[in-house]
Amino acid sequence: MLLAELEIRHSRAVVPTRRVALGLHWLPAEPAPGPGGVLLGGLVAYHAGAIDDELLVDLLGLMDDLESGRRIPQPRLRHRFQTDVVGLDRSRHKLVAVGEETVFQLDDHGPAIPQVLGAVYAVRNLPPEARPVVFDVLRRALRWDGAIDAELVNYLRDRRGIGLPWRGLPTDIRWALRLLGFEPESDPEEDDVRRRFRLLLREVHPDHGAESEGAGQRILELTEARRILLA
């Protein structure tokens, strides 16, 4: 039985332009994240390993802009998002029920970045009350390093991420405090969180002399810790 479906249109491999658009889609998101949010999260988790450090930082910024309702200048992540689908290739992704199991059916013939961008932009088509939950699902999907299977489905459905460690630590306030260098039982002011984040970001960013290898993951962790403490 079909639970959710997303069609992403993207430039063909032989075409030099980089474009992405949304095709037909059915993304139920009630109760949030719903099957639609799980499908989007699974698609992001599947392609997360193909996103390099520079694009990962840009992707997190794009998600923040979309969630905040800001104007989105184009292109983003080197791809232009558009509504016209003429001449574009198509990738179809589904979430289906097979017996009692929920299964991802992801089309893997297209490049990774347009698929991730399609999933991120698709959140704007969900009901407003579901969008914050699904954006959280996508951020947690970027941290997934396991198989695209039933365990991932459970992880994405669980809004708290209970029981799934990130680098051996629970993804919660205690983890965020520790990562940003605060005492475990402290309650830092918002300005202190932002100031500490900016300081640590400079220390790990390649533009300021840090090692390039692994920088994207370190920046992702700092960004997630800031988000948790400012929520």
C-alpha positions as CSV (number, residue, x, y, z in Angstrom):
1,M,0.0,0.0,0.0
2,L,1.3,3.4,-0.9
3,L,1.9,5.7,2.1
4,A,3.6,8.7,0.5
5,E,5.2,9.6,-2.9
6,L,7.5,12.3,-4.2
7,E,8.6,13.0,-7.8
8,I,11.7,15.1,-8.2
9,R,12.6,16.6,-11.6
10,H,16.2,17.4,-12.2
11,S,18.6,18.1,-15.0
12,R,19.8,15.2,-17.1
13,A,23.3,14.0,-16.8
14,V,24.2,15.2,-20.3
15,V,22.9,18.8,-19.7
16,P,25.4,21.3,-18.2
17,T,22.7,23.3,-16.3
18,R,21.8,22.4,-12.8
19,R,18.1,22.7,-12.2
20,V,15.6,21.0,-9.8
21,A,11.8,21.1,-9.5
22,L,9.0,19.2,-7.8
23,G,6.7,17.0,-9.8
24,L,3.7,15.1,-8.6
25,H,3.7,14.4,-4.9
26,W,1.5,13.1,-2.1
27,L,3.0,13.7,1.3
28,P,0.5,13.1,4.2
29,A,1.9,14.7,7.3
30,E,-0.7,14.1,10.0
31,P,0.1,13.5,12.7
32,A,3.5,15.1,12.1
33,P,5.8,14.1,10.6
34,G,3.4,11.6,9.0
35,P,4.4,9.3,6.2
36,G,5.3,12.3,4.0
37,G,7.8,13.5,6.5
38,V,9.3,10.1,7.0
39,L,9.7,9.7,3.2
40,L,11.5,13.1,3.0
41,G,13.7,12.2,5.9
42,G,14.6,8.8,4.4
43,L,15.5,10.5,1.1
44,V,17.8,12.9,2.9
45,A,19.4,10.1,5.0
46,Y,20.0,8.0,1.9
47,H,22.0,10.8,0.2
48,A,23.6,12.5,3.2
49,G,27.0,10.8,2.6
50,A,27.2,12.4,-0.8
51,I,27.0,16.0,0.5
52,D,30.5,17.5,0.9
53,D,31.4,19.9,3.7
54,E,30.8,23.1,1.8
55,L,27.4,22.0,0.6
56,L,26.4,20.7,4.0
57,V,26.9,24.2,5.5
58,D,24.8,25.7,2.6
59,L,22.1,23.0,3.1
60,L,21.7,23.8,6.8
61,G,21.5,27.5,5.9
62,L,18.8,26.8,3.3
63,M,16.8,24.8,5.7
64,D,16.9,27.6,8.3
65,D,15.9,30.1,5.6
66,L,12.9,28.0,4.5
67,E,11.8,27.3,8.0
68,S,11.9,31.0,8.8
69,G,10.0,32.0,5.7
70,R,12.8,34.1,4.3
71,R,13.2,34.9,0.6
72,I,15.3,32.2,-1.1
73,P,17.7,33.6,-3.7
74,Q,18.7,31.2,-6.4
75,P,20.8,29.2,-7.1
76,R,21.3,27.2,-3.8
77,L,23.7,24.4,-3.5
78,R,24.7,25.1,-7.1
79,H,21.2,24.3,-8.3
80,R,18.4,26.5,-9.4
81,F,14.9,25.6,-8.0
82,Q,12.1,26.3,-10.4
83,T,8.5,25.3,-11.2
84,D,9.0,24.6,-14.9
85,V,9.7,20.8,-15.5
86,V,10.0,20.8,-19.3
87,G,13.1,18.9,-20.4
88,L,13.9,17.6,-16.8
89,D,14.6,14.0,-15.9
90,R,12.4,12.5,-13.2
91,S,13.1,10.4,-10.0
92,R,10.2,8.8,-8.1
93,H,10.4,8.0,-4.4
94,K,7.8,6.1,-2.4
95,L,7.1,5.0,1.1
96,V,5.0,1.8,1.1
97,A,3.5,-0.6,3.5
98,V,4.4,-4.3,2.9
99,G,2.5,-6.3,5.4
100,E,3.3,-4.8,8.7
101,E,6.6,-3.3,7.6
102,T,7.1,0.2,6.2
103,V,9.6,0.2,3.3
104,F,11.4,3.0,1.4
105,Q,11.4,2.6,-2.4
106,L,14.0,5.2,-3.5
107,D,14.9,5.9,-7.1
108,D,18.7,6.0,-7.1
109,H,19.4,6.8,-10.8
110,G,19.6,10.6,-10.3
111,P,22.4,12.7,-8.6
112,A,22.3,13.2,-4.9
113,I,22.1,17.0,-4.5
114,P,18.8,17.5,-6.5
115,Q,17.2,14.7,-4.5
116,V,18.1,16.3,-1.2
117,L,17.1,19.7,-2.5
118,G,13.7,18.4,-3.7
119,A,13.1,16.9,-0.2
120,V,13.9,20.1,1.5
121,Y,11.8,22.3,-0.8
122,A,8.9,19.9,-0.6
123,V,8.5,20.8,3.1
124,R,7.0,24.1,2.0
125,N,4.1,22.2,0.5
126,L,3.2,20.6,3.9
127,P,0.6,22.1,6.3
128,P,2.2,25.0,8.3
129,E,1.8,23.2,11.6
130,A,3.8,20.1,10.3
131,R,6.7,22.0,8.8
132,P,8.8,22.6,12.0
133,V,8.5,18.9,12.9
134,V,9.5,17.8,9.4
135,F,12.5,20.2,9.3
136,D,13.6,18.6,12.5
137,V,13.2,15.2,10.9
138,L,15.5,16.3,8.0
139,R,18.1,17.6,10.3
140,R,18.2,14.4,12.2
141,A,18.2,12.4,9.0
142,L,21.5,14.1,8.1
143,R,23.0,12.4,11.2
144,W,21.9,8.9,10.3
145,D,24.7,6.5,9.4
146,G,22.8,3.2,9.2
147,A,20.8,1.3,6.7
148,I,17.7,2.7,5.0
149,D,15.4,0.3,6.8
150,A,12.7,-0.1,9.5
151,E,15.1,1.2,12.1
152,L,15.4,4.5,10.2
153,V,11.6,4.7,9.9
154,N,11.3,4.4,13.7
155,Y,14.1,7.0,14.2
156,L,12.4,9.5,12.0
157,R,9.0,9.0,13.5
158,D,10.3,9.5,17.0
159,R,10.4,13.3,17.4
160,R,12.8,13.0,20.4
161,G,15.2,10.6,18.7
162,I,15.3,8.5,21.9
163,G,17.6,5.6,22.0
164,L,19.5,6.6,18.8
165,P,23.0,7.9,19.8
166,W,24.9,10.5,17.8
167,R,28.6,9.9,18.3
168,G,27.7,7.9,21.5
169,L,25.8,10.7,23.2
170,P,22.0,11.4,23.4
171,T,20.9,14.2,21.2
172,D,19.4,16.4,24.0
173,I,20.1,19.4,26.0
174,R,22.9,17.8,28.0
175,W,24.7,16.8,24.8
176,A,24.3,20.3,23.4
177,L,25.6,21.9,26.6
178,R,28.6,19.7,26.6
179,L,29.4,20.2,22.9
180,L,29.3,24.0,23.2
181,G,31.4,23.9,26.4
182,F,28.9,24.7,29.0
183,E,28.5,23.0,32.4
184,P,26.0,20.1,32.3
185,E,23.5,21.7,34.7
186,S,23.9,25.3,33.4
187,D,21.2,27.4,31.7
188,P,23.1,29.8,29.4
189,E,21.5,33.0,28.1
190,E,20.7,33.1,24.4
191,D,23.4,35.6,23.7
192,D,26.0,33.3,25.4
193,V,24.9,30.4,23.3
194,R,25.2,32.4,20.1
195,R,28.6,33.9,21.1
196,R,30.0,30.4,22.0
197,F,28.7,29.0,18.7
198,R,30.3,31.7,16.7
199,L,33.6,31.2,18.5
200,L,33.7,27.4,18.0
201,L,32.5,27.7,14.4
202,R,35.6,29.9,13.6
203,E,37.8,27.2,15.3
204,V,36.5,24.4,13.1
205,H,35.8,26.1,9.8
206,P,38.4,25.6,7.0
207,D,38.2,29.2,6.0
208,H,39.9,30.0,9.4
209,G,42.7,27.4,9.1
210,A,41.0,24.3,10.4
211,E,41.4,20.9,8.8
212,S,39.0,20.4,5.8
213,E,38.4,16.7,6.5
214,G,35.5,16.3,8.8
215,A,34.7,20.0,9.0
216,G,31.2,19.6,7.7
217,Q,30.3,17.0,10.4
218,R,31.8,19.3,13.1
219,I,29.8,22.3,11.8
220,L,26.7,20.2,11.6
221,E,27.1,19.2,15.3
222,L,27.7,22.7,16.5
223,T,24.7,23.9,14.5
224,E,22.4,21.3,16.0
225,A,23.6,22.0,19.5
226,R,22.9,25.7,19.0
227,R,19.4,24.9,17.7
228,I,18.6,22.7,20.6
229,L,19.6,25.3,23.2
230,L,17.8,28.1,21.5
231,A,14.6,26.1,20.9
